Amino acid sequence: MAAHAKFRLRTAEELRDEASRLGLEIPYEEKTSVLLEKASVAGRSVPNRLAVLPMEGADAEADGAPSEWTFRRYRRYAAGGSGLIWCEATAVRRDGRSNPGQLMLTEKTLDGFGKLADEVRGAAKKEWGPAHRPLLVLQLTHSGRFSKPEGTPNPMIVQHNPYLDPLHGLPADYPLVSDGELEEVRDELVAAAELAAAAGFDGVDVKACHGYLVAETLAAFNRTESRYGGPFENRTRLLLETVRLIRQEAPGLLVTCRISAADTVPFPFGFGMDPEAPETIDLTETKALVSLLARAGVGFLSVSLGIPYWKPHFGRPFDEPVPGGKPPKEHPLEGVARHLRIASELQRSSPGTALVGAGYSWLRTFGPGVGAAMVASGRTAVVGLGRGALAYPDFAKDLAARGRLDPRKVCTTCSLCSHLLRQGRRTGCAVRDAEVYGVS
């Protein structure tokens, strides 16, 4: 493990040299045309292999409907040319909102979401022509232990966790969510999926990452006498039941998940960790989950890592932590390599599932070269940017036009977008879109 360092790479050769010095495998391909080729994702045609990953904007109306700020972000993504636009976390009920500005899909807000889907498609068509139709996925969630619907913590927890409970000062007798309440959330996820179909989305994501409610059930080793805790079959039950019910009730809708391949919280309080070495990632159960999801009809997955409130560098390698945070005791390129290694291992274990990879934003202009090498070698199907897309919504357009990204437009991994979100403020890139999101 090397010391943390900021991005200083000027050429692909320097990237290769730094990876070699650190003993890391970072594949790289000069030609990035493979990313611009049409592809099939879960039987649907997508214009290219580039994705906008879900990043919350915290800019919804009070009732959860998209605001003009929401429309602005997604119009920019659509005009930017990415083939897959994975819309951000959208609550299915008020107590599951992560902040008062989180999107929420209900009967009342359905028209707003329909307008959002229409405007995304309209902006893409206007810029790229009628043949360019991005795949549009809406991420559905309950924020669980990280719920703050009124701006203050209101956790719904699946189990007590000595690593995560202290984040909100939860006492040992804080009540756990009941099985019946979990089933209510399941049914509301299904109902919201039906609304998403009515609004015109191509698919929905049952969010199962980053420690939120569904994800926490995957790690509920210590939840006893429950249908949703203990053995693997029980811990995967809520997610699989939800997926199957959505496919039953909305048969024309694609169903996918964004999963954390590993929580990075030590076993037995985190998913994807080694029972024999509790702080070490072990993908045994993750591979089994991907296989079960495939059998349930999930043809593509977005793969993330970690819990942002625990050790954020696992999910998003960065130059700067959020204000007041500390840099990790590893080089960001180690975090990038971890993302690539995990995506490769999962893709190879489930070749019939199209994996959407993450962790590319820290690479700046070298992200497409690394992504192209991953796709060309069959180690991932689609390359996604989260923070990178907030900063540079037209990254796909520039890559198509110039064969490279503009270094003046890339994400600087300064963590200010995360800072804005944690403050409950409207969230975007404070560097590249400073007139709207500048931090004072």
MODAKA-V946743 format. One record per backbone hydrogen bond with DSSP energy under -0.5 kcal/mol. NH is the residue of the N-H (numbers start at 1). CO is the residue of the C=O. E is the energy in kcal/mol with one decimal. If there is no record, write none. Layout:
BEGIN
NH_CO_E ; NH_CO_E
END
This chain:
BEGIN
15_11_-1.7 ; 16_12_-2.5 ; 17_13_-2.6 ; 18_14_-2.7 ; 19_15_-2.5 ; 20_16_-2.4 ; 21_17_-2.7 ; 22_18_-1.9 ; 23_19_-0.6 ; 23_20_-1.0 ; 24_19_-3.1 ; 26_24_-0.8 ; 29_369_-1.3 ; 35_32_-1.8 ; 36_33_-1.5 ; 37_34_-0.9 ; 39_46_-2.1 ; 41_39_-0.5 ; 41_44_-3.3 ; 42_40_-0.5 ; 44_41_-2.0 ; 46_39_-3.1 ; 49_35_-2.7 ; 51_383_-2.4 ; 52_84_-2.6 ; 53_51_-0.6 ; 53_385_-2.9 ; 60_101_-2.6 ; 61_65_-3.1 ; 64_61_-2.1 ; 71_67_-2.4 ; 72_68_-2.3 ; 73_69_-2.0 ; 74_70_-2.2 ; 75_71_-2.6 ; 76_72_-1.9 ; 77_73_-2.1 ; 78_74_-2.4 ; 79_75_-2.6 ; 80_76_-1.5 ; 81_77_-0.6 ; 81_78_-1.2 ; 82_77_-0.8 ; 83_50_-1.0 ; 84_50_-1.6 ; 85_135_-2.8 ; 86_52_-2.4 ; 86_84_-0.7 ; 87_85_-1.0 ; 87_137_-3.2 ; 90_139_-2.0 ; 91_103_-2.8 ; 92_141_-1.3 ; 96_93_-1.6 ; 97_94_-1.9 ; 102_99_-2.0 ; 103_89_-0.5 ; 104_64_-2.2 ; 105_91_-2.0 ; 106_104_-0.7 ; 110_106_-0.8 ; 110_107_-0.6 ; 113_109_-1.7 ; 114_110_-2.4 ; 115_111_-2.3 ; 116_112_-2.0 ; 117_113_-2.4 ; 118_114_-2.2 ; 119_115_-2.8 ; 120_116_-2.4 ; 121_117_-2.1 ; 122_118_-2.6 ; 123_119_-2.7 ; 124_120_-2.2 ; 125_121_-2.4 ; 126_122_-2.5 ; 127_123_-1.8 ; 128_124_-2.7 ; 129_125_-2.4 ; 132_129_-1.5 ; 133_131_-0.9 ; 134_132_-0.5 ; 135_83_-2.8 ; 137_85_-2.1 ; 137_135_-0.6 ; 138_203_-2.2 ; 139_87_-1.2 ; 139_88_-0.6 ; 140_138_-0.5 ; 140_205_-3.4 ; 141_90_-2.2 ; 143_96_-2.0 ; 146_143_-2.4 ; 147_144_-1.8 ; 148_97_-2.2 ; 150_152_-0.5 ; 151_148_-1.6 ; 154_147_-2.9 ; 156_144_-1.3 ; 157_155_-0.5 ; 157_175_-0.5 ; 165_161_-3.1 ; 167_164_-1.4 ; 168_165_-1.6 ; 169_166_-0.5 ; 170_165_-2.1 ; 174_171_-1.8 ; 177_157_-2.9 ; 182_178_-2.1 ; 183_179_-2.2 ; 184_180_-1.6 ; 185_181_-2.2 ; 186_182_-2.5 ; 187_183_-2.3 ; 188_184_-2.0 ; 189_185_-2.5 ; 190_186_-2.1 ; 191_187_-2.3 ; 192_188_-2.3 ; 193_189_-2.0 ; 194_190_-1.9 ; 195_191_-1.7 ; 196_192_-2.6 ; 197_193_-2.2 ; 198_194_-1.9 ; 199_195_-2.1 ; 200_196_-0.8 ; 200_197_-0.8 ; 201_196_-2.2 ; 202_136_-1.8 ; 203_136_-1.6 ; 204_254_-2.3 ; 205_138_-2.6 ; 206_204_-0.5 ; 206_256_-2.5 ; 207_140_-2.4 ; 207_205_-1.1 ; 208_258_-2.3 ; 210_306_-0.7 ; 212_209_-1.5 ; 213_142_-1.5 ; 216_212_-2.8 ; 217_213_-1.3 ; 218_214_-0.8 ; 218_215_-0.8 ; 219_215_-0.7 ; 219_216_-0.8 ; 220_217_-1.4 ; 221_219_-2.2 ; 223_220_-1.2 ; 224_222_-1.1 ; 229_226_-0.9 ; 230_220_-2.7 ; 231_229_-0.7 ; 234_231_-0.7 ; 235_231_-2.3 ; 236_232_-1.9 ; 237_234_-0.9 ; 238_234_-0.6 ; 240_236_-2.3 ; 241_237_-3.2 ; 242_238_-2.1 ; 243_239_-2.4 ; 244_240_-2.5 ; 245_241_-2.4 ; 246_242_-2.3 ; 247_243_-2.3 ; 248_244_-1.7 ; 249_245_-2.7 ; 250_246_-2.9 ; 253_250_-2.1 ; 254_202_-2.4 ; 256_204_-2.7 ; 257_300_-0.6 ; 259_257_-0.6 ; 259_302_-2.3 ; 260_208_-1.3 ; 261_259_-0.7 ; 261_304_-2.4 ; 263_271_-3.2 ; 264_271_-0.5 ; 267_278_-1.8 ; 269_266_-2.2 ; 273_270_-0.6 ; 274_277_-0.6 ; 274_280_-2.8 ; 280_277_-2.9 ; 282_272_-2.7 ; 287_283_-2.9 ; 288_284_-1.7 ; 289_285_-2.6 ; 290_286_-2.5 ; 291_287_-2.1 ; 292_288_-2.2 ; 293_289_-2.7 ; 294_290_-2.1 ; 295_291_-2.1 ; 296_292_-1.4 ; 297_294_-1.5 ; 298_293_-2.7 ; 299_297_-0.8 ; 301_354_-2.1 ; 302_257_-2.2 ; 303_301_-0.5 ; 303_356_-2.1 ; 304_259_-3.2 ; 304_302_-0.6 ; 306_262_-3.1 ; 310_307_-2.2 ; 311_307_-1.3 ; 314_311_-1.8 ; 315_312_-0.6 ; 316_312_-2.3 ; 319_413_-1.6 ; 320_413_-2.0 ; 325_322_-3.1 ; 330_328_-0.7 ; 332_5_-0.6 ; 334_331_-1.7 ; 335_331_-1.0 ; 336_332_-2.1 ; 337_333_-2.5 ; 338_334_-1.9 ; 339_335_-2.0 ; 340_336_-2.3 ; 341_337_-2.7 ; 342_338_-2.5 ; 343_339_-2.5 ; 344_340_-2.4 ; 345_341_-2.3 ; 346_342_-2.5 ; 347_343_-2.7 ; 348_344_-2.4 ; 349_345_-1.5 ; 350_346_-1.4 ; 351_348_-0.5 ; 353_350_-2.0 ; 354_299_-2.5 ; 354_352_-0.5 ; 355_353_-0.7 ; 356_301_-3.0 ; 357_355_-0.7 ; 357_382_-2.7 ; 360_384_-0.5 ; 363_360_-1.3 ; 364_361_-1.8 ; 366_363_-2.3 ; 367_364_-1.6 ; 370_366_-2.0 ; 371_367_-3.0 ; 372_368_-2.8 ; 373_369_-1.6 ; 374_370_-2.0 ; 375_371_-2.5 ; 376_372_-2.9 ; 377_373_-1.5 ; 378_375_-1.8 ; 379_374_-2.7 ; 380_374_-0.9 ; 381_355_-2.1 ; 382_355_-1.9 ; 383_49_-2.8 ; 384_357_-1.8 ; 384_382_-0.5 ; 385_51_-2.2 ; 390_386_-1.8 ; 391_387_-2.1 ; 392_388_-1.9 ; 395_392_-1.6 ; 397_80_-1.5 ; 398_394_-2.2 ; 399_395_-2.2 ; 400_396_-2.3 ; 401_397_-2.2 ; 402_398_-2.9 ; 403_398_-0.6 ; 403_399_-1.6 ; 404_398_-0.7 ; 407_405_-0.6 ; 409_406_-2.2 ; 410_406_-0.8 ; 419_415_-1.9 ; 420_416_-2.6 ; 421_417_-2.1 ; 422_418_-2.4 ; 423_419_-1.6 ; 424_421_-1.4 ; 425_420_-2.6 ; 427_57_-3.0 ; 430_428_-0.7 ; 433_429_-1.3 ; 434_431_-0.6 ; 436_433_-1.3 ; 437_433_-2.6 ; 438_434_-2.2 ; 440_438_-0.6
END
